[in-house]
Amino acid sequence: MPLSKRKRSLIMLTIFVFGCAIWSVVGVTIRLNPQPPVAELRTARDHWQRVAPAHYRLTIAFSGPFNPLGGVRYTIEDNRVTHMEWANLFAIQPGIPAAQVENTEWYYSPYGYSIAFLPSIDQYTMDNLFAFAEEKISQEPTPPVVAWCGSSDGNVGRIRYEATYDEEKGYITSLQRGNCVAYEFGLGLLCPVTSDCSFRLRVVSLEPLP
């Protein structure tokens, strides 16, 4: 016996409400062909080493909990930092001359960036950054096809490192340390919420020099 129009409408409404409820509480990331994070890093590093200029200028923006936003521009020659200056990323007036980095207490404070990234602010070459990232990311497991709240091993609150890479030249474009909950589908209302959960560095630019 065919369903009446009213019953069909009720069934459709029930399915819609149930679907919205599921969407609200889940937080899921789906990877169809997951790879070990360190494999992606090594592929990017190998590509960078093939095309890397001997001399370049590297601008990095730092951000983190209880820390000032900072931007530093490095001059690198033969894998050695030869000059550091403030990048003026947040200057109100563009074109203000960059000052040499002298006060570095913000980097070495008890909650500063030295606990999350390279131990010294004057070590930021791309090769050193790759070496540091490989040491950390090699400990990360291969993510599952379906990850609840973005966790790769079921431990949602675990401190982990994640990196992204430039598609054209392979260099690291960002490196993040934290236990932020991340997911691609759903609202994640059942996922734990952590505030001030990550340190992040972002490569603003990498410019070859003569």
Phi, psi and omega per residue, in radians:
M1 nan 2.146 -3.099
P2 -1.129 2.557 3.138
L3 -1.265 2.552 3.067
S4 -1.236 2.846 3.133
K5 -1.050 -0.652 -3.131
R6 -1.156 -0.745 3.140
K7 -1.167 -0.690 3.104
R8 -1.074 -0.710 -3.140
S9 -1.122 -0.708 3.132
L10 -1.145 -0.698 3.122
I11 -1.121 -0.784 3.123
M12 -1.102 -0.702 3.122
L13 -1.133 -0.707 3.131
T14 -1.107 -0.768 3.119
I15 -1.088 -0.727 -3.138
F16 -1.112 -0.820 -3.131
V17 -1.114 -0.744 3.134
F18 -1.109 -0.729 3.119
G19 -1.109 -0.722 3.114
C20 -1.116 -0.676 3.132
A21 -1.117 -0.801 3.117
I22 -1.083 -0.772 3.141
W23 -1.043 -0.615 -3.081
S24 -1.241 -0.661 -2.998
V25 -1.602 -0.435 -3.089
V26 -1.498 2.714 2.975
G27 -2.455 1.819 -2.928
V28 -2.241 2.455 2.964
T29 -2.042 2.272 -3.121
I30 -2.008 2.188 3.085
R31 -2.114 2.062 -3.070
L32 -1.294 -0.528 -3.139
N33 -2.417 1.230 -3.047
P34 -1.137 2.464 3.115
Q35 -2.159 2.668 3.057
P36 -1.033 2.312 -3.127
P37 -0.965 -0.599 -3.108
V38 -1.222 -0.464 3.095
A39 -1.165 -0.736 3.085
E40 -1.098 -0.731 3.123
L41 -1.074 -0.799 -3.082
R42 -1.175 -0.608 3.065
T43 -1.112 -0.782 3.120
A44 -1.123 -0.748 -3.137
R45 -1.090 -0.750 3.140
D46 -1.097 -0.679 3.111
H47 -1.163 -0.762 3.113
W48 -1.027 -0.773 -3.098
Q49 -1.141 -0.432 3.099
R50 -1.333 -0.533 -3.018
V51 -1.995 -0.028 -3.026
A52 -1.125 2.323 3.038
P53 -1.292 2.691 3.112
A54 -1.215 -0.590 -3.139
H55 -2.181 2.349 3.124
Y56 -2.759 2.863 3.081
R57 -1.976 2.228 -3.028
L58 -2.097 2.142 3.120
T59 -1.939 2.176 -3.078
I60 -2.153 2.348 3.033
A61 -1.855 2.281 3.123
F62 -1.894 2.465 3.035
S63 -2.595 2.580 -3.121
G64 -3.059 2.942 -3.129
P65 -1.163 2.387 3.091
F66 1.055 0.433 -3.111
N67 -2.292 2.596 3.060
P68 -1.244 2.611 2.998
L69 -1.246 2.336 -3.115
G70 -2.391 2.580 3.078
G71 -2.325 2.240 -3.105
V72 -2.210 2.362 3.095
R73 -1.886 2.158 -3.091
Y74 -1.886 2.476 2.922
T75 -1.842 2.144 -3.087
I76 -2.036 2.261 3.089
E77 -2.265 2.111 -3.135
D78 0.903 0.852 3.087
N79 1.069 0.575 3.102
R80 -2.413 2.326 3.112
V81 -1.284 2.096 3.141
T82 -1.861 -0.239 -3.140
H83 -2.809 2.497 3.048
M84 -2.275 2.477 3.058
E85 -2.624 2.733 3.061
W86 -1.122 2.442 -3.069
A87 -1.516 -0.183 -3.138
N88 0.923 0.765 -3.097
L89 -1.186 -0.428 -3.065
F90 -2.045 0.431 -3.131
A91 -1.141 2.372 3.117
I92 -1.208 -0.627 3.135
Q93 -1.935 1.893 3.124
P94 -1.038 2.568 3.086
G95 1.625 0.019 3.080
I96 -1.115 2.281 -3.116
P97 -1.011 2.400 -3.133
A98 -1.315 2.426 3.117
A99 -1.725 2.617 3.107
Q100 -1.165 2.488 -3.120
V101 -1.291 2.032 3.121
E102 -2.054 -0.897 3.131
N103 -1.479 1.940 -3.108
T104 -2.035 0.319 -3.118
E105 -1.055 -0.572 -3.129
W106 -1.071 -0.497 -3.122
Y107 -1.382 -0.578 -3.023
Y108 -1.809 0.150 3.141
S109 -1.117 2.862 -3.104
P110 -0.954 -0.484 3.099
Y111 -2.017 0.460 -3.060
G112 -1.473 -3.081 -3.020
Y113 -1.262 -0.308 -3.134
S114 -1.179 -0.343 3.109
I115 -1.423 -0.269 -3.073
A116 -1.902 -0.529 -3.027
F117 -2.201 -2.590 -3.087
L118 -1.053 2.460 -3.050
P119 -1.157 -0.353 -3.134
S120 -2.244 2.401 -3.082
I121 -1.193 -0.313 -3.094
D122 -1.712 0.350 -3.121
Q123 -1.871 0.149 -2.968
Y124 -1.446 1.417 2.834
T125 -1.808 2.808 -3.125
M126 -1.154 -0.616 3.111
D127 -1.132 -0.729 3.095
N128 -1.132 -0.655 3.126
L129 -1.150 -0.701 3.079
F130 -1.106 -0.750 -3.129
A131 -1.090 -0.751 3.118
F132 -1.127 -0.826 -3.104
A133 -1.105 -0.673 3.136
E134 -1.115 -0.716 3.124
E135 -1.033 -0.696 -3.103
K136 -1.399 -0.781 -3.023
I137 -1.325 -0.390 3.105
S138 -1.107 -0.296 3.121
Q139 -1.506 -0.135 -3.092
E140 -1.451 2.341 3.136
P141 -1.309 2.848 3.008
T142 -1.143 2.203 -3.096
P143 -1.172 2.621 3.092
P144 -1.297 2.924 3.084
V145 -1.087 -0.748 3.101
V146 -2.088 2.101 -3.103
A147 -2.017 2.154 3.107
W148 -1.353 2.204 -3.118
C149 0.989 0.422 3.088
G150 1.402 -0.007 -3.095
S151 -1.272 2.424 3.135
S152 -1.601 -0.223 -3.101
D153 -2.415 0.238 3.129
G154 1.525 -0.209 3.119
N155 -1.703 1.571 -2.987
V156 -1.112 -0.626 -3.057
G157 -1.533 0.104 -3.070
R158 -1.235 2.420 3.036
I159 -1.192 2.290 -3.111
R160 -2.511 2.834 3.085
Y161 -1.956 2.449 3.096
E162 -2.385 2.497 -3.118
A163 -2.329 2.693 2.984
T164 -2.187 2.812 -2.986
Y165 -2.380 2.664 3.089
D166 -1.297 2.239 -3.079
E167 -1.180 -0.546 -3.063
E168 -1.451 -0.749 -3.028
K169 -2.033 -0.153 3.015
G170 1.519 -0.198 -3.076
Y171 -1.206 2.774 3.136
I172 -1.186 2.250 3.091
T173 -1.777 -0.378 3.042
S174 -2.770 2.631 3.054
L175 -2.432 2.258 -3.070
Q176 -2.246 2.375 3.045
R177 -2.102 2.194 3.124
G178 3.007 -3.040 3.080
N179 -2.249 0.588 3.091
C180 -1.109 2.464 3.047
V181 -1.391 2.246 -3.120
A182 -2.377 2.410 3.112
Y183 -2.746 2.810 -3.049
E184 -1.814 -0.451 -3.066
F185 -2.224 2.419 3.110
G186 1.616 2.997 3.111
L187 -1.643 -0.264 3.021
G188 1.144 0.622 -3.113
L189 -1.149 -0.385 3.098
L190 -1.587 -0.082 3.090
C191 -1.397 2.506 3.116
P192 -1.133 2.622 3.127
V193 -1.911 2.203 3.116
T194 -2.169 2.176 3.098
S195 -1.662 2.750 -3.140
D196 0.869 0.925 -2.887
C197 -1.769 -0.026 -3.056
S198 -2.673 2.621 2.889
F199 -1.738 2.519 -3.114
R200 -2.527 2.398 2.926
L201 -2.092 2.493 -3.108
R202 -2.269 2.273 3.089
V203 -1.434 1.876 -3.106
V204 -1.277 -0.693 3.128
S205 -2.778 2.674 3.005
L206 -2.398 1.920 -3.019
E207 -2.010 2.138 3.049
P208 -1.089 2.532 3.070
L209 -2.034 2.724 3.120
P210 -1.044 nan nan
